[in-house]
């Protein structure tokens, strides 16, 4: 099995910054892609940013130029640096990883979620 543990959420004022981290562990053979999703109250979960093992990135239009995703393949870690935060960024942020695991084959794992609140 593959487990994801997130950290770094919290309360921040508009215009501020937060850094989210996610570490994957378990019977990992490969991590093809890692990403961050978010879900605000009453809304569907949406992709925020993703990154492949080769470093190719993809961002939601709403966060381009403000958020940066990066990963450390050796440490099975993905980071989301969030700058110039807006109240509409308020949501529960979920880490996601997809790849192959020993014994069980392909996986698509989710973290437990971390709350990000942007408010004055």
SVG drawing of the C-alpha trace seen along z (x, -y; Angstrom):
<svg xmlns="http://www.w3.org/2000/svg" viewBox="-23 -41 40 50">
<polyline fill="none" stroke="black" stroke-width="0.4" points="0.0,0.0 1.0,-3.6 0.3,-6.3 0.4,-10.1 0.9,-12.5 0.4,-16.2 1.5,-19.1 1.6,-22.9 -2.0,-24.1 -3.3,-26.9 -4.8,-30.4 -3.2,-33.2 -4.2,-36.7 -4.9,-37.7 -1.7,-38.3 0.2,-35.9 2.0,-32.6 1.8,-29.0 3.9,-25.9 2.2,-22.5 4.3,-19.3 3.3,-15.7 5.4,-12.6 4.6,-9.3 5.6,-6.0 4.9,-2.3 5.6,0.3 6.4,-2.2 7.9,-0.9 7.4,-4.2 5.5,-7.5 4.5,-8.6 2.8,-11.8 2.1,-13.8 -0.4,-16.6 -2.5,-18.7 -6.3,-19.0 -8.6,-21.2 -12.2,-21.1 -14.1,-24.1 -17.4,-23.8 -20.2,-23.0 -17.9,-22.6 -16.3,-19.7 -12.7,-18.7 -10.5,-20.3 -6.9,-20.0 -4.6,-22.7 -1.3,-21.5 0.5,-18.4 4.0,-17.3 5.4,-14.2 8.5,-12.2 10.2,-14.0 9.3,-17.4 6.5,-18.4 4.0,-20.6 0.3,-21.5 -1.6,-24.3 -5.1,-25.4 -5.6,-28.7 -6.7,-30.3 -3.3,-29.6 -0.9,-30.2 1.8,-32.7 1.0,-32.4 1.5,-28.7 4.6,-26.6 4.7,-22.8 8.0,-20.9 9.0,-17.4 12.0,-15.6 12.0,-12.1 14.6,-10.8 12.4,-11.6 9.0,-10.9 8.0,-14.4 5.9,-17.0 5.7,-20.7 3.1,-23.3 4.4,-26.9 1.4,-29.2 2.0,-32.9 -0.4,-35.9 -3.2,-33.9 -6.7,-35.0 -9.9,-34.2 -11.1,-32.1 -8.1,-29.8 -9.7,-28.7 -10.3,-24.9 -9.2,-21.5 -6.1,-20.6 -5.4,-17.0 -2.2,-15.4 -2.4,-12.7 0.1,-10.3 -0.2,-7.7 2.2,-5.0 3.1,-1.4 3.5,0.5 5.3,3.7 2.9,6.7 -0.3,4.7 0.5,3.0 -1.0,-0.4 -2.2,-2.7 -3.9,-6.1 -3.4,-7.3 -4.9,-10.3 -3.8,-12.1 -6.1,-13.0 -6.4,-16.6 -5.1,-19.8 -7.2,-23.0 -6.1,-26.2 -8.0,-29.3 -7.3,-32.7 -9.0,-35.5 -8.3,-38.8"/>
</svg>
